[in-house]
Amino acid sequence: MPLFDLAAFVLGLLFGSFLNVCIARLPQHESVVTPRSRCPVCRHPLRWYDNIPVLSWLLLRGRCRDCRTRISLQYPLTELGFALWFVLTAHRLAPLLHASGSVPLPVDTILAAAVRSVAFAVLGFLLLGLLVMDWQTQQLPDSFTFGGIAAAFFLICCQAILLGPTDEQIRLSNHHIHLSSPGNVVEHGNLFLTGPEALIGGRLVAATAAFLLLVGVRSLYKLVRGRQGMGLGDAKLLALIAAFLGFSPALLALFVGVVAGAVYAVVLLASHRADGHSRIPLGSFLAAGGLLAALYGQEILEWYRRLL
Ligand SMILES: [Zn+2]
């Protein structure tokens, strides 16, 4: 559906434009609502036609209309990046739209898929923003990390409400097992958490474990090297990924992020552009790992399990 993709792309560009505002202002602790966007050099407010995602940058050939200062390529790239992510989000909804033509799907199936797609889009927005912010300012603002974790739990609770009767539940074959409440199964002192409890509780444990894992690594590093090597922001970022995706995908994101960061560090050291004290934006690499885990996490983890 080219029209569906085009609509998603344009909407994604607009959200990407707002993401640029967040990236420019949140690390400076400025409001993302007011004042209107202005040139960071000459402070001239942007005219509406100079504020059109990607297009304005191309028409202005990457320079401010008033003072001719260069406008970073980061702006159109962020807009394009999120537009692509939004097209991918739309693709996740497309099978539902096709299916609804022949046999009507139950409303809660459609709603559940919609909530999952919103979560996918929100995660992409947050991770892309954190990736750029850590790269440019070495900051991972709490409004994105903690705010994102709060958004994740809101969306997980929405998902839990919409869980189907067969989703993530233990099939009961033994009539001795007593169902105390929907999704909560008790049998002679054995408690199985299933359904909504498993989903919400599981993510709560996943996010906490991911946070503590990096806090532990951080303390160990400080103990060995005698200086701080990692910000707490990285731990909050990994907790954010775990809250949205679960613990295994968060571990995958950590692995990808650390390996990519190490490769980047080796390249910098080899080309004498950094020394032992240079800072590597680990948060950017973690965020990139999180984006990969959101896109292909299931497939990669599945492949890894078969390998074992
Ligand atoms: Zn200017």
Boltz pocket constraint, residues with backbone or C-beta under 6 A from the ligand:
constraints:
  - pocket:
      binder: B
      contacts: [[A, 39], [A, 40], [A, 41], [A, 42], [A, 43], [A, 44], [A, 64], [A, 65], [A, 66], [A, 67], [A, 68], [A, 69]]
      max_distance: 6.0
